[in-house]
């Protein structure tokens, strides 16, 4: 996929690879993990974004559910742009 970058004079589009894996899929639980990595742009190939999605319900016919989304930035190498990337997310 291509991610549009706003307010950046050097980069307008960021090619990004996103890999997803379903950990568990039952009547009452759905658990999926995804990892997105930016490729081919200077100063941007230094991190990945890990996403963990968990959806739970008490029964298959329950009228409500609980959803938890966790995002984590995993730094692969140190960069001068780390502060700007963290403040932008």
KACORUR-V898868 format. One line per field, one symbol per residue. ss: DSSP state (A for helix, B for strand, O for the rest). phi: phi as a letter, one per 40 degrees, with the letter a starting at -180 (. if undefined). psi: psi as a letter, one per 40 degrees, with the letter a starting at -180 (. if undefined). A space follows every 50 residues. Layout:
BEGIN
ss=???
phi=???
psi=???
END
This chain:
BEGIN
ss=OBBBOOOOOOOOBBBBBBBBBBBBBOOOBBBBBBBBBBOOOOOOOOBBBB BBBBBBOOOOOOOOOBBBBBBBBBBOOOOOOAAAAAAAO
phi=.bbcbbgbcbbbbbcbbbbbbccaabcbabbbbbbbbcbgbdgbcbabbb bbbbbbbcacbccaabbbbbbbcbccacaccdccccccb
psi=ihhhhifhedhdhhhhhhhihhdhgadehhhiiihhhhiehieefeiihh hhhhhiidideieiihhhhhhhhhhdiiidedddddde.
END
